[in-house]
Amino acid sequence: MFKKITIFLLILFFFLSQFGLAQELDGDQVLEKVEASRQANSHQMKMEMELYSSSGDMRSRELNNYRLEGEVERSLMQFTEPADISGTAFLLLDDQTNNQEDMYLYLPALGSVRKISGSQKNGNFVGSDLTYNDLSIFSGANFRDNYQAEIISEDTGIIELHLKITDPDIDYSYGKMWVRKDLWLAEKIEYYDQQEELLKVITLSNFDEIDGNRLARRIEVENVQRESRTILKLVEVDFDPELDPGIFTTRYLQRQ
């Protein structure tokens, strides 16, 4: 009997300590813990993208994603399949020191690189339900560059955050995020339009931990107003590969 009581008290202490830890955090500190879920300085991913229209039609695509940390955080997405989109690429350069973010889209059919700026960042990325700003946030997971967070509610497993938009280029009025305390990863994000109507629901699932890096292997983005959705599936990932910084340039894109 004494042994059972001791085990019960240990379990109770663990959950109370976890709850107490979260209680001591404010919203921005929760975002900081979410950002810290990946420790790698670089990654290389192979992904599948499925695009579903409101009528249920589906198109599939394959792409590679590369990321390199540093004073300038670099991210590159390159489509490999199907043939009509192969070679299309998105380059993101986020200069943390000078607080400057540059986005570029390469379209092989035109053989040119186009800079994405201002209101263009709210456009849909290659027909998906993701905007260029969405890609920026998920590529770097630098949520605090774009949001101020306030804790709305909390229970033993989930913290709900209200996200105030701080980047004037982001065309959402506000967002909400649900964070799992056992993983310190977002499991759902909602975005609201300028009329404060629900616009987009992002659901993250199939969580995994690889070499100390926690991530979701499946991301579903639903545009509830258009009744369309985009699903991203992680097929392969390599953390801390040696990547040539030269691939994160517009010159490299045009040579492909």
C-alpha positions as CSV (number, residue, x, y, z in Angstrom):
1,M,0.0,0.0,0.0
2,F,2.8,2.4,0.9
3,K,4.5,1.8,-2.4
4,K,1.3,2.5,-4.4
5,I,0.8,5.8,-2.5
6,T,4.4,6.8,-3.2
7,I,4.0,6.1,-6.9
8,F,0.8,8.1,-7.0
9,L,2.4,11.0,-5.2
10,L,5.3,11.0,-7.7
11,I,2.9,11.0,-10.7
12,L,0.9,13.8,-9.1
13,F,4.0,15.8,-8.4
14,F,5.1,15.5,-12.0
15,F,1.8,16.8,-13.4
16,L,1.6,19.6,-10.9
17,S,5.2,20.7,-11.7
18,Q,4.4,20.6,-15.4
19,F,1.3,22.7,-14.8
20,G,3.2,25.1,-12.5
21,L,5.9,25.5,-15.2
22,A,3.4,26.6,-17.8
23,Q,1.6,28.9,-15.3
24,E,4.9,30.8,-14.9
25,L,5.2,31.4,-18.6
26,D,3.6,34.3,-20.5
27,G,2.4,34.0,-24.1
28,D,5.6,35.1,-25.8
29,Q,7.6,32.6,-23.7
30,V,5.3,29.8,-24.8
31,L,6.1,30.9,-28.4
32,E,9.8,30.8,-27.6
33,K,9.5,27.2,-26.4
34,V,7.7,26.3,-29.6
35,E,10.5,27.8,-31.6
36,A,13.1,25.9,-29.6
37,S,11.5,22.6,-30.6
38,R,14.1,22.3,-33.4
39,Q,17.8,22.4,-32.4
40,A,19.4,21.7,-35.8
41,N,21.3,24.4,-37.6
42,S,20.2,23.0,-41.0
43,H,17.8,20.6,-42.5
44,Q,16.9,18.9,-45.8
45,M,13.4,17.6,-46.3
46,K,11.5,15.7,-49.0
47,M,7.8,16.5,-48.9
48,E,4.5,15.7,-50.7
49,M,1.8,18.4,-51.2
50,E,-1.8,17.5,-51.9
51,L,-4.2,20.3,-53.1
52,Y,-7.9,19.7,-52.8
53,S,-10.5,22.0,-54.4
54,S,-13.9,22.7,-53.0
55,S,-15.3,20.1,-55.4
56,G,-12.9,17.4,-54.1
57,D,-10.5,17.3,-57.0
58,M,-6.9,16.6,-55.9
59,R,-3.6,17.5,-57.4
60,S,-0.3,16.2,-56.0
61,R,3.2,17.7,-56.0
62,E,6.6,16.8,-54.6
63,L,9.2,19.2,-53.3
64,N,12.4,19.5,-51.5
65,N,13.0,22.0,-48.6
66,Y,16.4,23.2,-47.4
67,R,17.1,25.4,-44.5
68,L,20.3,27.0,-43.1
69,E,20.5,28.9,-39.8
70,G,22.8,31.9,-39.3
71,E,22.8,35.7,-39.0
72,V,20.7,35.4,-42.2
73,E,18.3,32.5,-42.0
74,R,17.9,30.9,-45.4
75,S,15.2,28.7,-46.7
76,L,14.6,27.2,-50.2
77,M,11.7,25.2,-51.5
78,Q,12.1,23.5,-54.9
79,F,9.3,21.5,-56.7
80,T,10.4,18.3,-58.4
81,E,7.1,16.8,-59.6
82,P,4.9,16.9,-61.7
83,A,6.6,18.2,-64.8
84,D,4.5,21.3,-65.2
85,I,5.8,22.7,-61.9
86,S,9.2,21.1,-61.7
87,G,11.9,23.7,-61.1
88,T,9.6,26.2,-59.5
89,A,11.3,27.5,-56.4
90,F,10.7,29.8,-53.4
91,L,13.7,31.5,-51.7
92,L,13.5,33.2,-48.3
93,L,16.3,35.2,-46.8
94,D,15.6,36.5,-43.3
95,D,18.3,38.9,-42.0
96,Q,17.8,38.9,-38.3
97,T,20.5,41.5,-37.6
98,N,18.9,44.2,-39.9
99,N,15.3,42.9,-39.5
100,Q,14.9,42.5,-43.2
101,E,13.1,39.7,-45.0
102,D,13.4,39.0,-48.7
103,M,11.3,36.6,-50.7
104,Y,11.8,35.4,-54.3
105,L,9.9,33.2,-56.6
106,Y,11.5,31.5,-59.6
107,L,9.3,30.4,-62.5
108,P,11.3,28.2,-64.9
109,A,8.8,28.8,-67.8
110,L,9.7,32.5,-67.6
111,G,13.4,31.9,-66.7
112,S,13.3,34.7,-64.3
113,V,13.2,35.5,-60.6
114,R,10.4,37.6,-59.1
115,K,10.7,39.4,-55.8
116,I,7.7,39.0,-53.5
117,S,7.0,42.1,-51.5
118,G,4.3,44.1,-49.7
119,S,0.7,42.8,-50.3
120,Q,2.0,40.1,-52.7
121,K,3.1,38.2,-49.6
122,N,-0.5,37.5,-48.9
123,G,-1.0,35.8,-52.3
124,N,-1.5,32.1,-52.5
125,F,1.7,30.1,-53.1
126,V,1.5,28.1,-56.4
127,G,-2.2,27.6,-56.1
128,S,-2.1,26.2,-52.5
129,D,-3.9,27.4,-49.4
130,L,-0.6,28.7,-48.0
131,T,0.3,32.4,-48.5
132,Y,4.0,33.4,-48.9
133,N,3.7,34.8,-45.3
134,D,2.6,31.4,-44.1
135,L,5.6,29.9,-45.7
136,S,7.9,32.5,-44.1
137,I,6.5,31.7,-40.6
138,F,6.6,27.9,-41.0
139,S,10.0,27.8,-42.8
140,G,11.7,29.5,-39.9
141,A,9.1,29.0,-37.1
142,N,10.0,32.5,-35.9
143,F,6.6,33.2,-34.5
144,R,7.8,36.1,-32.3
145,D,8.9,38.0,-35.3
146,N,5.3,38.2,-36.4
147,Y,3.1,37.8,-33.3
148,Q,2.6,38.9,-29.7
149,A,1.0,36.1,-27.8
150,E,-1.4,36.2,-24.8
151,I,-2.6,33.1,-23.0
152,I,-6.3,32.7,-23.3
153,S,-6.8,29.4,-21.4
154,E,-4.9,26.5,-20.2
155,D,-5.5,23.0,-18.9
156,T,-3.2,20.1,-18.0
157,G,-2.3,19.4,-21.6
158,I,-3.0,22.4,-23.8
159,I,-2.3,26.2,-23.8
160,E,-4.5,28.3,-26.0
161,L,-2.9,31.6,-27.2
162,H,-4.3,34.7,-28.8
163,L,-1.9,35.9,-31.5
164,K,-1.7,39.6,-32.1
165,I,-0.3,40.4,-35.6
166,T,2.7,42.7,-35.4
167,D,3.9,42.4,-39.0
168,P,2.0,45.0,-41.1
169,D,2.4,42.8,-44.3
170,I,0.4,40.0,-42.8
171,D,-3.3,40.3,-43.8
172,Y,-4.9,38.5,-40.9
173,S,-6.7,40.4,-38.2
174,Y,-5.5,38.0,-35.5
175,G,-4.8,34.3,-34.8
176,K,-5.2,31.6,-32.2
177,M,-2.8,28.8,-31.4
178,W,-3.2,25.6,-29.4
179,V,0.1,24.4,-28.0
180,R,0.7,20.9,-26.5
181,K,2.6,21.1,-23.3
182,D,4.1,17.6,-23.5
183,L,5.8,18.5,-26.8
184,W,5.8,22.3,-26.9
185,L,4.5,22.1,-30.4
186,A,1.4,23.8,-32.0
187,E,-1.3,21.3,-32.9
188,K,-3.7,23.8,-34.3
189,I,-3.6,27.4,-35.6
190,E,-6.6,29.6,-36.7
191,Y,-6.4,32.8,-38.7
192,Y,-9.2,35.4,-38.9
193,D,-9.7,37.8,-41.8
194,Q,-10.1,41.6,-41.5
195,Q,-13.8,41.2,-40.7
196,E,-12.8,38.9,-37.9
197,E,-14.4,35.9,-39.6
198,L,-12.6,32.5,-39.4
199,L,-10.5,32.2,-42.6
200,K,-8.0,29.4,-42.2
201,V,-7.4,26.4,-39.9
202,I,-4.0,24.7,-39.8
203,T,-3.9,21.3,-38.1
204,L,-0.6,19.7,-37.3
205,S,-0.3,16.0,-36.5
206,N,1.9,12.8,-36.7
207,F,4.4,14.3,-34.3
208,D,7.9,12.9,-34.2
209,E,11.3,13.5,-32.6
210,I,14.5,13.0,-34.6
211,D,17.9,13.7,-33.1
212,G,16.4,16.0,-30.5
213,N,14.2,17.9,-33.1
214,R,10.5,17.8,-32.6
215,L,8.2,18.3,-35.6
216,A,4.9,17.4,-37.3
217,R,5.0,15.0,-40.2
218,R,1.6,16.2,-41.5
219,I,0.2,19.7,-41.8
220,E,-3.3,20.3,-43.1
221,V,-4.3,23.9,-44.2
222,E,-8.0,24.4,-44.7
223,N,-9.4,27.6,-46.1
224,V,-12.9,27.5,-44.6
225,Q,-14.2,30.3,-46.8
226,R,-13.1,28.8,-50.1
227,E,-13.7,25.2,-48.9
228,S,-10.4,24.1,-50.2
229,R,-7.4,22.5,-48.4
230,T,-3.8,21.7,-48.7
231,I,-2.0,18.8,-47.1
232,L,1.8,18.7,-46.6
233,K,3.4,15.4,-45.7
234,L,7.0,14.9,-44.6
235,V,8.5,11.9,-46.5
236,E,12.2,12.2,-45.5
237,V,14.2,14.5,-43.3
238,D,17.9,15.0,-42.6
239,F,19.0,17.3,-39.7
240,D,22.3,19.2,-39.7
241,P,23.4,18.2,-43.2
242,E,26.3,20.3,-44.8
243,L,24.5,22.7,-47.1
244,D,26.3,25.0,-49.6
245,P,25.2,28.6,-48.8
246,G,25.4,29.2,-52.5
247,I,22.2,27.4,-53.2
248,F,20.3,30.1,-51.3
249,T,20.8,32.8,-54.0
250,T,18.8,34.0,-56.9
251,R,21.8,33.3,-59.1
252,Y,21.6,29.6,-58.2
253,L,17.8,29.5,-59.0
254,Q,18.4,30.8,-62.5
255,R,21.1,28.2,-63.2
256,Q,18.7,25.3,-62.5
